[in-house]
Amino acid sequence: MRTLFFILLAANLGVLGWTLVTPAAPPMANSPRPDVPRLTLAGEVPASASHAAPAAAADTAAPSACRSIGPFASEAESTRAAAAFRDGGYDARERTEESRTAEGFWVSLPPQRNVAAETRLLARLARAGVTDASVLTDTAARRVSAGIFTDRARADRRAADLRRLGLAPDVTERLRIGTTWWIDLMLRTPQELAEAEAFNRDGAGELELKPCPAPAG
């Protein structure tokens, strides 16, 4: 049943991307309690069974493991997913991480001596076909922006064009720093670990599975 739970959850997340629009259905109020085998007194255990018991216990015993699933784009999504995991019988713990997301690549030129030099440079760039250049006045150094590109190849081509003009451009990756939400699953049995490792194994969904970070300190 837990394997099915993982498959359904992975399918929902893969189709809907970041959003978990449907919370997991609550368990039935009148669900019967699981069958628990009757405790057997030591005198009732056959001799052959008593020797086999340690081997059986060794097969099922396994050290606990922790896997993180995410990232979730909002606290609300993480909370809904954690509740669904707990309904499926998993020990799920929420946490946050600082994320750095690439937003593009910025091509810029060093600050000029004065406004007149900036004007001459902009005119020179315009004659060379660089019509989107501008002076950034909201930064500590008045660098000349020569374009922002979504991929590195286009940024490198613009930088190469500027070098042919005898200029010294810089290509800088623009990063957005934000918060993402993760769920740490405390896996207590080999079956739970195997089910977790099977989650999104083909990489088709938006979420990933990775080992939990080491405790701080």
N, C-alpha and C positions, 0 to 999 in steps of 0.2 A: 504493500500500500504506500509506503514512503517513496518507493521508486516512482510510482504513478504520480504522487504528489509533486516530486521534482520535475517530472516531464511536463505536467500541466503548467506549473509555474514558469518553467523555461519557455514554453510555447507562448504564454501570455506576454512575457517580458520581451521576447524576440519580435513579436508582431507589433506591439505597442511602443517599442523603444523605451524611452525613459519613464513612461507613465504607467502606473499600476492603477487602472481605473476600477477594478472590481476586487474588493476585499474577499478573502477566503471565507467560505461558508462556515458558520460556527458548528461545532459538533452537536450531534443530537442530544437533547436533554436527557433522554431515557436510554442512552446507550448502555448495554449490559457491561458489567465489569469483566475484565479478561479472566480467563480460567487460570487459577494459580494451583500448581500441583501440591498435593498434601505433603507436609513434611514427614519424612521417614526417619524413625528412630534408628540409632546405630545398630541395635540388635536385630532389626528387621531387614537389614541390607544383606543380600547374599554375598558370600566371600568373593565370587568372581566379579560382582559389580563394584565392590569396594576397591578392588585393584584397578578397575577401568575408570573410576571416577576422576582421578587426577588428570588422566590424559584428556578426557572430555573437557575438563575445565581449562586445560591449557589451550585447547583449540578455540575456545570462545573468548578467552582473556586477551586483551590488547590494550596498550597504552592509549590514553586519550589523545586526540589530535584537534587542531583548530584550523579552520579555513574561513577566509573572509570572502564575502560576495558583495559586489558593487561595481562601480560607484552609483549611488542613487543621487538624483539631481536635487532632491529636497528632503527635508526632515519628514514631511507627511508621507512621501513614498516609502522611505525607509521604515517608518513606523508601521505602515500597512503590511509591508513584506515581512517584517519581524513577527507581527501577529500571526501571519499565515504560517510561518515556519514553526512557531510555538504550537499552533493548532495541529500541525503535523507531527508533533512530538519531539521537536528539536530544541536544544538549549541555544537560543539566539540572543545575542547581545549587540546593541547598537553603539556606534562610535563615529567620530568625524575625522577627516583628514584634510589637510591643506593641499589644494590641487593647483597645478600650473598648466594652463592650456595655451598652446600656440595659436595666436590669432593672425599671424602673417609675418612678413619680412619687410623691414624698413631700410630703404637706401637713402643715405644722407651724406652731406658734405660738411667739412669743418666750418666753424664760424668764420665770418669775414671780418676785416679790420673795422669797417664802418658801414653805414647805410648805403653810401655811394658804391662801395665794393659789392654789397649784396645786390644792388640794382643792376650793376654791370654783369654779375654772374647769372642772374635770372634771365637777362636779355640774351646772353650767350647760350644758355640752355635752350631757350625758346627757338633760337635760330637752328639749333641742332635737333629739334623735334621733341625736346622734353618740355611739354607744355603744362605739366602738372606739378612743377616745382614751386616751392613757396618757402618763406622764412618762418621758422617756428619761434614765435615770441613768448610763448608760455613755458619755456624751459629755461634752466639756469644758463645754458649756452645757446646763443641764437644760431642753431644749426640750420642748414638749408636742406629741406626735405626734397628728395628727388623721386619719390614714389613709394607706395606701400603695396605689396604684392601678396597674394594668397599662397603662392608656392615659391620655393627657393630658386628654381630654374629661371623663372622670369626675373626675379630680383638680381640674380647673377648676370643675366644678359644686360640689364640696365646698368649695373656696375661696370661691366666690360665696355659699354658704350661711353661711359663717363671717363674711363681710363684712357680711351683713345683720344679724348679731348684734352688729355694732360691733367686731369683732375684725380683726386685721391678719395674715392667714395668708401663708405663703410656700409656693410650689410649686417643688420641687427635683427635677431628674432624677437618679435613682440609677444610677451607672455601676459596672460590674464590669470591673476591669483584669486582663488576662491575657495569655497568649502564644499566638500562632497561627503556623503554619508555612506557608511559601510555597515554590514552585519557580520559579526563573528559567530560562526557556528561551532559550538563545543561538541565534538563528535566522540561518542563514548564506546562505540562498538565497531568491529570491522565492517558490518553491514552499513552503518551510517557513513563511515569513511568512503566506502565504495560508491554509495549513492551520491555523495557530495562530489567526488572526483568525476563522476559521469555528467555533472551539471554543465551544460553548454560546452561539451567537449569539442564540438565542431566549430565553435567560435562564431556562430551565426547571430547570436543575440548581442544586445548592447552591454550586458553585464559580464564580468569576469570572476573567476575563482582563483584565489592565491593564498599562500600560507599567511596566517595571522602575524602581525608585527611582533617583534620581541618585546616583552614588558619593559617599560621605562625604568632606568636605574639598574 
